[in-house]
Amino acid sequence: MKMSRNLKIKIAAIVVVALASVAVMGVLLFNMQNALTQDNYAAEMVAEAGQLDTLLADAASEADQNKETFDAIYQSKAQSITFMADNDTGYEATDAKMREYRELLGVDNVLIVRRDGSVVACAQQTEADFSHARFNYLRESLSTGEPSRAVEIDLPDRAWLYRYYAAKIDDDTMAVIEQSPVELHRERAQEHHGRPGRLHVRPVRPDLPDQIPPR
């Protein structure tokens, strides 16, 4: 039985429409898949960014804790000299005794300094001029009776990178620890050659100002 010409035309038309529908559906599905992939990628990026923020916050917190721990250790070492001076344990304000304390405490330098900044005794010579205003934070120990806040001096042109801590011996005299902070922030110490000199003052308590400009 032969199909009429009109029937053939109708069948062909239906096939064309069906193929077009399949093509349209394929395009829609492809676009939906791309949209889902992009949404998933965006969601992954957001999640990774959130994880990165958390890691950076944790790292910053750990760095702050490390700095506070470092400062607390050397504040205690400065205070131990005060204890020896107060308890008649053979304390003498002499260079020889300061060298003994340097070995005993495992620090870079130990000094006895007057309020006016003059050095009474030291384990080794220092470039620090304690009469300078930048060291006023150390003199706070003379009025408070507590170990001072840390003072950090970073002057690359003079190869001078030290942190200083003071503890009161009497109303006019303080014990001072001079210590390299290389182990505290090694990367910064490796980069400090070739940079302009600057002064950093690092208070232990977060409610206090973090730095004062060099004079």
C-alpha positions as CSV (number, residue, x, y, z in Angstrom):
1,M,0.0,0.0,0.0
2,K,1.5,3.3,-1.1
3,M,1.4,6.4,1.2
4,S,-0.1,9.5,-0.2
5,R,2.1,12.5,-0.9
6,N,0.4,14.5,1.8
7,L,0.9,11.7,4.4
8,K,4.6,11.6,3.6
9,I,4.8,15.4,4.0
10,K,3.1,15.2,7.4
11,I,5.5,12.4,8.6
12,A,8.5,14.3,7.5
13,A,7.2,17.4,9.3
14,I,6.7,15.4,12.5
15,V,10.2,14.0,12.3
16,V,11.7,17.5,11.8
17,V,9.8,18.8,14.8
18,A,10.9,15.9,16.9
19,L,14.5,16.4,15.9
20,A,14.3,20.1,16.6
21,S,12.8,19.4,20.0
22,V,15.6,17.0,20.8
23,A,18.1,19.6,19.8
24,V,16.5,22.3,21.9
25,M,16.3,19.9,24.8
26,G,20.0,19.1,24.4
27,V,20.9,22.8,24.4
28,L,18.8,23.4,27.5
29,L,20.4,20.4,29.3
30,F,23.9,21.6,28.3
31,N,23.2,25.1,29.6
32,M,21.7,23.7,32.8
33,Q,24.8,21.5,33.3
34,N,27.1,24.5,32.7
35,A,25.0,26.6,35.2
36,L,25.2,23.8,37.8
37,T,29.0,23.4,37.2
38,Q,29.5,27.2,37.6
39,D,27.4,27.3,40.7
40,N,29.3,24.4,42.2
41,Y,32.6,26.1,41.2
42,A,31.5,29.3,42.8
43,A,30.4,27.5,45.9
44,E,33.8,25.8,46.1
45,M,35.6,29.1,45.7
46,V,33.5,30.7,48.5
47,A,34.2,27.7,50.7
48,E,38.0,27.8,50.0
49,A,38.1,31.5,50.6
50,G,36.4,31.0,53.9
51,Q,39.0,28.4,54.8
52,L,41.8,30.7,53.8
53,D,40.4,33.5,56.0
54,T,40.3,31.1,58.9
55,L,43.9,29.9,58.3
56,L,45.1,33.5,58.0
57,A,43.3,34.4,61.2
58,D,44.7,31.4,63.0
59,A,48.2,32.3,61.8
60,A,47.9,35.9,62.9
61,S,46.6,34.7,66.3
62,E,49.5,32.3,66.7
63,A,52.0,35.0,65.7
64,D,50.6,37.3,68.4
65,Q,50.7,34.5,71.0
66,N,54.3,33.8,70.0
67,K,55.3,37.4,70.4
68,E,53.6,37.7,73.8
69,T,55.3,34.5,75.0
70,F,58.7,35.7,73.7
71,D,58.3,39.0,75.5
72,A,57.1,37.4,78.7
73,I,60.2,35.2,78.8
74,Y,62.6,38.1,78.6
75,Q,60.6,40.3,80.9
76,S,61.0,37.5,83.5
77,K,64.7,37.3,82.8
78,A,65.0,41.1,83.5
79,Q,63.0,40.7,86.6
80,S,65.2,37.8,87.8
81,I,68.1,40.3,88.0
82,T,66.0,42.5,90.2
83,F,65.3,39.5,92.4
84,M,69.0,38.8,92.8
85,A,69.7,42.4,93.6
86,D,66.9,42.5,96.2
87,N,67.9,39.2,97.9
88,D,71.6,39.6,98.5
89,T,72.7,36.8,96.1
90,G,76.0,38.3,95.2
91,Y,74.6,41.0,93.0
92,E,77.1,43.6,91.9
93,A,76.8,46.3,89.2
94,T,80.0,45.4,87.5
95,D,80.8,44.3,83.9
96,A,82.1,40.9,85.2
97,K,78.8,40.2,87.0
98,M,76.8,41.2,84.0
99,R,78.7,38.7,81.9
100,E,77.9,36.1,84.5
101,Y,74.2,37.0,84.3
102,R,74.3,36.9,80.5
103,E,75.6,33.3,80.6
104,L,73.2,32.3,83.3
105,L,70.1,33.7,81.6
106,G,71.1,32.8,78.0
107,V,70.6,36.4,76.6
108,D,72.6,38.6,74.2
109,N,73.4,41.3,76.7
110,V,72.6,42.4,80.3
111,L,73.0,46.0,81.4
112,I,72.4,48.2,84.5
113,V,71.1,51.5,83.4
114,R,70.2,54.7,85.3
115,R,67.1,56.7,84.8
116,D,69.1,59.3,82.8
117,G,70.2,56.6,80.4
118,S,73.8,56.3,81.6
119,V,75.1,52.7,81.6
120,V,76.5,51.6,85.0
121,A,77.6,48.1,83.9
122,C,77.2,45.8,80.9
123,A,78.1,42.3,79.7
124,Q,79.2,43.9,76.4
125,Q,79.1,47.2,74.7
126,T,75.8,48.4,73.1
127,E,74.9,50.9,70.5
128,A,71.8,51.9,72.5
129,D,71.6,55.4,73.8
130,F,69.2,54.9,76.7
131,S,68.9,58.6,77.3
132,H,66.9,58.8,74.0
133,A,63.1,59.2,74.2
134,R,62.6,56.0,72.3
135,F,63.6,54.2,75.4
136,N,61.0,55.9,77.7
137,Y,59.0,52.7,77.8
138,L,61.8,51.1,79.7
139,R,61.8,53.8,82.3
140,E,58.2,53.0,83.0
141,S,59.4,50.1,85.1
142,L,60.9,52.6,87.6
143,S,57.5,54.1,88.3
144,T,55.3,51.0,88.1
145,G,57.7,48.4,89.6
146,E,56.6,46.0,86.9
147,P,58.7,44.8,83.9
148,S,58.6,47.3,81.0
149,R,57.0,46.8,77.7
150,A,59.2,45.6,74.9
151,V,61.0,48.2,72.8
152,E,62.3,47.0,69.4
153,I,64.9,48.9,67.5
154,D,65.3,48.1,63.8
155,L,67.9,50.2,62.0
156,P,69.1,48.1,59.0
157,D,71.7,50.7,57.9
158,R,73.4,50.1,61.3
159,A,72.7,46.3,61.4
160,W,70.9,46.9,64.6
161,L,67.9,44.8,65.4
162,Y,67.2,44.2,69.1
163,R,64.4,44.1,71.6
164,Y,64.8,45.7,75.1
165,Y,63.2,44.8,78.4
166,A,63.7,46.5,81.8
167,A,63.0,45.8,85.4
168,K,63.4,48.1,88.4
169,I,66.3,47.6,90.8
170,D,65.7,50.9,92.7
171,D,64.1,54.2,92.1
172,D,67.0,55.3,89.8
173,T,68.3,52.1,88.4
174,M,67.0,49.3,86.1
175,A,68.2,46.0,84.8
176,V,68.0,45.9,81.0
177,I,68.0,42.8,78.7
178,E,69.1,43.4,75.1
179,Q,68.0,40.5,72.9
180,S,67.9,39.8,69.2
181,P,64.4,38.9,68.0
182,V,65.6,36.9,65.0
183,E,64.0,33.8,66.2
184,L,60.7,35.7,66.7
185,H,60.4,36.9,63.2
186,R,63.2,35.4,61.2
187,E,61.8,36.3,57.7
188,R,61.8,40.0,58.6
189,A,65.3,39.8,59.9
190,Q,66.5,38.3,56.6
191,E,64.9,41.2,54.6
192,H,66.0,44.1,56.8
193,H,69.2,44.9,54.8
194,G,68.6,47.6,52.3
195,R,65.4,49.0,53.9
196,P,65.2,52.4,55.5
197,G,65.8,52.5,59.2
198,R,62.7,52.6,61.5
199,L,61.8,52.2,65.1
200,H,59.2,49.7,66.4
201,V,57.9,49.7,69.9
202,R,56.0,46.6,70.7
203,P,53.8,46.9,73.8
204,V,52.9,43.6,75.4
205,R,49.4,44.7,76.3
206,P,47.1,45.1,73.2
207,D,45.3,48.2,74.6
208,L,48.5,50.2,74.4
209,P,49.8,52.0,71.3
210,D,51.9,49.7,69.0
211,Q,54.6,52.1,67.9
212,I,56.1,55.5,68.1
213,P,58.1,57.2,65.3
214,P,61.9,57.4,65.4
215,R,63.5,60.5,66.6
